[in-house]
């Protein structure tokens, strides 16, 4: 795989992961889209895209089904972990005295 294709695959993975996360966060209702949603989706997309690209480069596969499955699983795990962290941070802010 050439360097140009690797970079293209990385940006594709990040974009797909961010879009999936954004759709999940908003539960399909794009009317409530805010800056906070975009930030969280971008962070999740970058983390999932990097992990997916590294996993696929190590596996050296061109199988489209394997690529899609890997991206889906990694995005779901990263999204779950980011939501846990965001929820914990929100609870800490609510419980701390001013």
VMD Tcl script that builds the backbone (N, CA, C; Angstrom):
set m [mol new atoms 294]
animate dup $m
set s [atomselect $m all]
$s set {name element resname resid chain x y z} {
  {N N UNK 1 A 0.853 -1.177 0.000}
  {CA C UNK 1 A 0.000 0.000 0.000}
  {C C UNK 1 A 0.896 1.236 0.000}
  {N N UNK 2 A 0.618 2.154 -0.893}
  {CA C UNK 2 A 1.437 3.358 -0.994}
  {C C UNK 2 A 1.130 4.320 0.155}
  {N N UNK 3 A 2.037 5.255 0.364}
  {CA C UNK 3 A 1.887 6.241 1.438}
  {C C UNK 3 A 0.621 7.074 1.246}
  {N N UNK 4 A 0.312 7.425 -0.002}
  {CA C UNK 4 A -0.858 8.243 -0.305}
  {C C UNK 4 A -2.141 7.501 0.064}
  {N N UNK 5 A -2.197 6.199 -0.217}
  {CA C UNK 5 A -3.375 5.398 0.115}
  {C C UNK 5 A -3.513 5.239 1.629}
  {N N UNK 6 A -2.402 5.132 2.338}
  {CA C UNK 6 A -2.452 5.006 3.796}
  {C C UNK 6 A -3.011 6.274 4.433}
  {N N UNK 7 A -2.575 7.416 3.948}
  {CA C UNK 7 A -3.073 8.696 4.477}
  {C C UNK 7 A -4.549 8.856 4.144}
  {N N UNK 8 A -4.940 8.495 2.935}
  {CA C UNK 8 A -6.343 8.563 2.544}
  {C C UNK 8 A -7.208 7.644 3.393}
  {N N UNK 9 A -6.713 6.448 3.671}
  {CA C UNK 9 A -7.454 5.500 4.511}
  {C C UNK 9 A -7.595 6.038 5.930}
  {N N UNK 10 A -6.561 6.700 6.433}
  {CA C UNK 10 A -6.626 7.279 7.777}
  {C C UNK 10 A -7.733 8.327 7.856}
  {N N UNK 11 A -7.758 9.263 6.914}
  {CA C UNK 11 A -8.784 10.313 6.927}
  {C C UNK 11 A -10.182 9.734 6.712}
  {N N UNK 12 A -10.280 8.703 5.908}
  {CA C UNK 12 A -11.571 8.041 5.711}
  {C C UNK 12 A -12.047 7.395 7.020}
  {N N UNK 13 A -11.148 6.723 7.727}
  {CA C UNK 13 A -11.505 6.089 8.999}
  {C C UNK 13 A -11.923 7.126 10.042}
  {N N UNK 14 A -11.194 8.218 10.125}
  {CA C UNK 14 A -11.530 9.275 11.089}
  {C C UNK 14 A -12.890 9.878 10.757}
  {N N UNK 15 A -13.128 10.167 9.496}
  {CA C UNK 15 A -14.412 10.761 9.088}
  {C C UNK 15 A -15.588 9.840 9.353}
  {N N UNK 16 A -15.426 8.568 9.042}
  {CA C UNK 16 A -16.518 7.616 9.267}
  {C C UNK 16 A -16.793 7.443 10.757}
  {N N UNK 17 A -15.748 7.352 11.561}
  {CA C UNK 17 A -15.925 7.186 13.003}
  {C C UNK 17 A -16.576 8.422 13.623}
  {N N UNK 18 A -16.154 9.607 13.201}
  {CA C UNK 18 A -16.738 10.842 13.732}
  {C C UNK 18 A -18.204 10.969 13.334}
  {N N UNK 19 A -18.530 10.631 12.106}
  {CA C UNK 19 A -19.926 10.697 11.658}
  {C C UNK 19 A -20.800 9.703 12.419}
  {N N UNK 20 A -20.287 8.501 12.637}
  {CA C UNK 20 A -21.050 7.496 13.388}
  {C C UNK 20 A -21.268 7.949 14.824}
  {N N UNK 21 A -20.244 8.513 15.436}
  {CA C UNK 21 A -20.361 8.993 16.812}
  {C C UNK 21 A -21.343 10.151 16.902}
  {N N UNK 22 A -21.268 11.083 15.977}
  {CA C UNK 22 A -22.158 12.241 15.990}
  {C C UNK 22 A -23.619 11.809 15.832}
  {N N UNK 23 A -23.864 10.869 14.948}
  {CA C UNK 23 A -25.222 10.369 14.755}
  {C C UNK 23 A -25.729 9.663 16.012}
  {N N UNK 24 A -24.840 8.927 16.676}
  {CA C UNK 24 A -25.226 8.225 17.900}
  {C C UNK 24 A -25.498 9.202 19.035}
  {N N UNK 25 A -24.640 10.204 19.186}
  {CA C UNK 25 A -24.817 11.192 20.252}
  {C C UNK 25 A -26.153 11.914 20.095}
  {N N UNK 26 A -26.458 12.302 18.879}
  {CA C UNK 26 A -27.675 13.073 18.619}
  {C C UNK 26 A -28.906 12.190 18.471}
  {N N UNK 27 A -28.708 10.889 18.439}
  {CA C UNK 27 A -29.782 9.914 18.243}
  {C C UNK 27 A -30.578 10.236 16.985}
  {N N UNK 28 A -29.870 10.688 15.963}
  {CA C UNK 28 A -30.493 10.971 14.673}
  {C C UNK 28 A -31.141 12.336 14.551}
  {N N UNK 29 A -31.266 13.084 15.639}
  {CA C UNK 29 A -31.919 14.393 15.609}
  {C C UNK 29 A -30.873 15.489 15.378}
  {N N UNK 30 A -30.639 15.820 14.136}
  {CA C UNK 30 A -29.601 16.791 13.792}
  {C C UNK 30 A -29.978 18.226 14.154}
  {N N UNK 31 A -31.214 18.456 14.560}
  {CA C UNK 31 A -31.642 19.803 14.940}
  {C C UNK 31 A -31.029 20.264 16.254}
  {N N UNK 32 A -30.546 19.348 17.078}
  {CA C UNK 32 A -29.968 19.717 18.377}
  {C C UNK 32 A -28.441 19.748 18.337}
  {N N UNK 33 A -27.869 19.734 17.153}
  {CA C UNK 33 A -26.416 19.725 16.987}
  {C C UNK 33 A -25.789 20.981 17.581}
  {N N UNK 34 A -24.806 20.794 18.435}
  {CA C UNK 34 A -24.116 21.918 19.058}
  {C C UNK 34 A -22.607 21.759 18.952}
  {N N UNK 35 A -21.893 22.758 19.402}
  {CA C UNK 35 A -20.433 22.740 19.346}
  {C C UNK 35 A -19.879 21.610 20.218}
  {N N UNK 36 A -20.470 21.422 21.390}
  {CA C UNK 36 A -20.024 20.355 22.281}
  {C C UNK 36 A -20.132 18.987 21.639}
  {N N UNK 37 A -21.214 18.773 20.896}
  {CA C UNK 37 A -21.391 17.502 20.196}
  {C C UNK 37 A -20.291 17.307 19.150}
  {N N UNK 38 A -19.988 18.372 18.437}
  {CA C UNK 38 A -18.950 18.284 17.396}
  {C C UNK 38 A -17.581 17.998 17.989}
  {N N UNK 39 A -17.300 18.598 19.137}
  {CA C UNK 39 A -15.995 18.384 19.784}
  {C C UNK 39 A -15.859 16.940 20.228}
  {N N UNK 40 A -16.879 16.427 20.895}
  {CA C UNK 40 A -16.827 15.040 21.362}
  {C C UNK 40 A -16.741 14.070 20.189}
  {N N UNK 41 A -17.524 14.311 19.136}
  {CA C UNK 41 A -17.492 13.439 17.963}
  {C C UNK 41 A -16.132 13.500 17.268}
  {N N UNK 42 A -15.516 14.678 17.224}
  {CA C UNK 42 A -14.190 14.815 16.607}
  {C C UNK 42 A -13.134 14.055 17.406}
  {N N UNK 43 A -13.181 14.192 18.731}
  {CA C UNK 43 A -12.221 13.471 19.574}
  {C C UNK 43 A -12.382 11.960 19.409}
  {N N UNK 44 A -13.619 11.518 19.429}
  {CA C UNK 44 A -13.887 10.088 19.267}
  {C C UNK 44 A -13.446 9.617 17.887}
  {N N UNK 45 A -13.740 10.399 16.864}
  {CA C UNK 45 A -13.362 10.026 15.503}
  {C C UNK 45 A -11.867 9.932 15.318}
  {N N UNK 46 A -11.137 10.864 15.897}
  {CA C UNK 46 A -9.672 10.830 15.772}
  {C C UNK 46 A -9.108 9.615 16.501}
  {N N UNK 47 A -9.573 9.374 17.729}
  {CA C UNK 47 A -9.068 8.232 18.498}
  {C C UNK 47 A -9.400 6.912 17.798}
  {N N UNK 48 A -10.643 6.753 17.371}
  {CA C UNK 48 A -11.046 5.516 16.705}
  {C C UNK 48 A -10.351 5.371 15.351}
  {N N UNK 49 A -10.203 6.465 14.625}
  {CA C UNK 49 A -9.528 6.407 13.324}
  {C C UNK 49 A -8.075 6.008 13.429}
  {N N UNK 50 A -7.392 6.541 14.433}
  {CA C UNK 50 A -5.977 6.179 14.642}
  {C C UNK 50 A -5.866 4.703 15.014}
  {N N UNK 51 A -6.678 4.263 15.976}
  {CA C UNK 51 A -6.628 2.855 16.395}
  {C C UNK 51 A -6.981 1.912 15.255}
  {N N UNK 52 A -7.988 2.271 14.478}
  {CA C UNK 52 A -8.391 1.423 13.367}
  {C C UNK 52 A -7.319 1.370 12.284}
  {N N UNK 53 A -6.732 2.497 11.964}
  {CA C UNK 53 A -5.684 2.519 10.941}
  {C C UNK 53 A -4.490 1.685 11.369}
  {N N UNK 54 A -4.090 1.812 12.630}
  {CA C UNK 54 A -2.962 1.018 13.135}
  {C C UNK 54 A -3.304 -0.470 13.092}
  {N N UNK 55 A -4.513 -0.827 13.538}
  {CA C UNK 55 A -4.916 -2.239 13.530}
  {C C UNK 55 A -4.928 -2.806 12.114}
  {N N UNK 56 A -5.437 -2.038 11.161}
  {CA C UNK 56 A -5.502 -2.528 9.790}
  {C C UNK 56 A -4.133 -2.588 9.122}
  {N N UNK 57 A -3.241 -1.665 9.469}
  {CA C UNK 57 A -1.886 -1.724 8.914}
  {C C UNK 57 A -1.138 -2.935 9.461}
  {N N UNK 58 A -1.358 -3.239 10.731}
  {CA C UNK 58 A -0.711 -4.419 11.313}
  {C C UNK 58 A -1.280 -5.714 10.742}
  {N N UNK 59 A -2.586 -5.729 10.464}
  {CA C UNK 59 A -3.224 -6.928 9.904}
  {C C UNK 59 A -2.938 -7.082 8.410}
  {N N UNK 60 A -2.603 -5.988 7.738}
  {CA C UNK 60 A -2.304 -5.977 6.303}
  {C C UNK 60 A -3.414 -6.635 5.483}
  {N N UNK 61 A -4.642 -6.200 5.705}
  {CA C UNK 61 A -5.774 -6.767 4.981}
  {C C UNK 61 A -6.386 -5.735 4.041}
  {N N UNK 62 A -6.954 -6.221 2.957}
  {CA C UNK 62 A -7.686 -5.376 2.013}
  {C C UNK 62 A -9.143 -5.809 1.936}
  {N N UNK 63 A -9.544 -6.733 2.813}
  {CA C UNK 63 A -10.905 -7.249 2.851}
  {C C UNK 63 A -11.843 -6.163 3.375}
  {N N UNK 64 A -12.795 -5.725 2.551}
  {CA C UNK 64 A -13.691 -4.621 2.913}
  {C C UNK 64 A -14.561 -4.967 4.125}
  {N N UNK 65 A -14.978 -6.219 4.239}
  {CA C UNK 65 A -15.792 -6.634 5.374}
  {C C UNK 65 A -14.993 -6.545 6.675}
  {N N UNK 66 A -13.745 -6.996 6.638}
  {CA C UNK 66 A -12.891 -6.925 7.828}
  {C C UNK 66 A -12.622 -5.474 8.222}
  {N N UNK 67 A -12.412 -4.625 7.246}
  {CA C UNK 67 A -12.165 -3.210 7.517}
  {C C UNK 67 A -13.396 -2.571 8.156}
  {N N UNK 68 A -14.571 -2.839 7.609}
  {CA C UNK 68 A -15.805 -2.273 8.155}
  {C C UNK 68 A -16.082 -2.785 9.566}
  {N N UNK 69 A -15.889 -4.076 9.779}
  {CA C UNK 69 A -16.136 -4.655 11.097}
  {C C UNK 69 A -15.169 -4.092 12.132}
  {N N UNK 70 A -13.915 -3.974 11.754}
  {CA C UNK 70 A -12.910 -3.429 12.669}
  {C C UNK 70 A -13.239 -1.984 13.031}
  {N N UNK 71 A -13.581 -1.180 12.046}
  {CA C UNK 71 A -13.932 0.212 12.305}
  {C C UNK 71 A -15.171 0.309 13.193}
  {N N UNK 72 A -16.160 -0.525 12.949}
  {CA C UNK 72 A -17.374 -0.501 13.760}
  {C C UNK 72 A -17.123 -0.866 15.207}
  {N N UNK 73 A -16.362 -1.923 15.435}
  {CA C UNK 73 A -16.080 -2.367 16.806}
  {C C UNK 73 A -15.231 -1.338 17.540}
  {N N UNK 74 A -14.175 -0.871 16.907}
  {CA C UNK 74 A -13.291 0.102 17.557}
  {C C UNK 74 A -14.040 1.407 17.841}
  {N N UNK 75 A -14.863 1.864 16.895}
  {CA C UNK 75 A -15.642 3.084 17.115}
  {C C UNK 75 A -16.610 2.920 18.276}
  {N N UNK 76 A -17.270 1.775 18.361}
  {CA C UNK 76 A -18.216 1.531 19.458}
  {C C UNK 76 A -17.508 1.538 20.810}
  {N N UNK 77 A -16.347 0.899 20.889}
  {CA C UNK 77 A -15.602 0.845 22.157}
  {C C UNK 77 A -15.102 2.232 22.551}
  {N N UNK 78 A -14.512 2.949 21.618}
  {CA C UNK 78 A -13.994 4.295 21.911}
  {C C UNK 78 A -15.143 5.242 22.275}
  {N N UNK 79 A -16.251 5.145 21.563}
  {CA C UNK 79 A -17.411 5.982 21.862}
  {C C UNK 79 A -17.930 5.699 23.270}
  {N N UNK 80 A -18.010 4.433 23.639}
  {CA C UNK 80 A -18.461 4.048 24.982}
  {C C UNK 80 A -17.526 4.635 26.038}
  {N N UNK 81 A -16.217 4.504 25.822}
  {CA C UNK 81 A -15.255 5.017 26.799}
  {C C UNK 81 A -15.309 6.541 26.903}
  {N N UNK 82 A -15.440 7.242 25.773}
  {CA C UNK 82 A -15.531 8.700 25.797}
  {C C UNK 82 A -16.793 9.160 26.519}
  {N N UNK 83 A -17.905 8.455 26.303}
  {CA C UNK 83 A -19.144 8.824 26.980}
  {C C UNK 83 A -19.031 8.600 28.482}
  {N N UNK 84 A -18.338 7.543 28.897}
  {CA C UNK 84 A -18.112 7.294 30.323}
  {C C UNK 84 A -17.312 8.442 30.930}
  {N N UNK 85 A -16.257 8.868 30.254}
  {CA C UNK 85 A -15.409 9.954 30.748}
  {C C UNK 85 A -16.191 11.259 30.806}
  {N N UNK 86 A -16.949 11.565 29.755}
  {CA C UNK 86 A -17.726 12.807 29.731}
  {C C UNK 86 A -18.785 12.808 30.831}
  {N N UNK 87 A -19.427 11.671 31.062}
  {CA C UNK 87 A -20.439 11.587 32.120}
  {C C UNK 87 A -19.790 11.767 33.491}
  {N N UNK 88 A -18.633 11.171 33.690}
  {CA C UNK 88 A -17.938 11.305 34.974}
  {C C UNK 88 A -17.513 12.747 35.212}
  {N N UNK 89 A -17.021 13.413 34.166}
  {CA C UNK 89 A -16.623 14.813 34.300}
  {C C UNK 89 A -17.827 15.689 34.622}
  {N N UNK 90 A -18.960 15.423 34.005}
  {CA C UNK 90 A -20.171 16.197 34.252}
  {C C UNK 90 A -20.631 15.999 35.695}
  {N N UNK 91 A -20.587 14.760 36.198}
  {CA C UNK 91 A -20.983 14.486 37.571}
  {C C UNK 91 A -20.042 15.175 38.555}
  {N N UNK 92 A -18.742 15.183 38.245}
  {CA C UNK 92 A -17.791 15.859 39.132}
  {C C UNK 92 A -18.066 17.348 39.187}
  {N N UNK 93 A -18.372 17.959 38.055}
  {CA C UNK 93 A -18.665 19.394 38.030}
  {C C UNK 93 A -19.924 19.714 38.823}
  {N N UNK 94 A -20.903 18.829 38.772}
  {CA C UNK 94 A -22.150 19.067 39.498}
  {C C UNK 94 A -21.979 18.895 41.011}
  {N N UNK 95 A -21.070 17.998 41.406}
  {CA C UNK 95 A -20.938 17.697 42.829}
  {C C UNK 95 A -19.920 18.594 43.550}
  {N N UNK 96 A -19.072 19.283 42.802}
  {CA C UNK 96 A -18.080 20.135 43.440}
  {C C UNK 96 A -18.718 21.452 43.880}
  {N N UNK 97 A -18.378 21.915 45.100}
  {CA C UNK 97 A -18.924 23.207 45.540}
  {C C UNK 97 A -18.276 24.362 44.795}
  {N N UNK 98 A -19.014 25.458 44.677}
  {CA C UNK 98 A -18.487 26.637 43.968}
  {C C UNK 98 A -17.527 27.425 44.832}
}
mol reanalyze $m
mol bondsrecalc $m
mol representation Tube
mol addrep $m
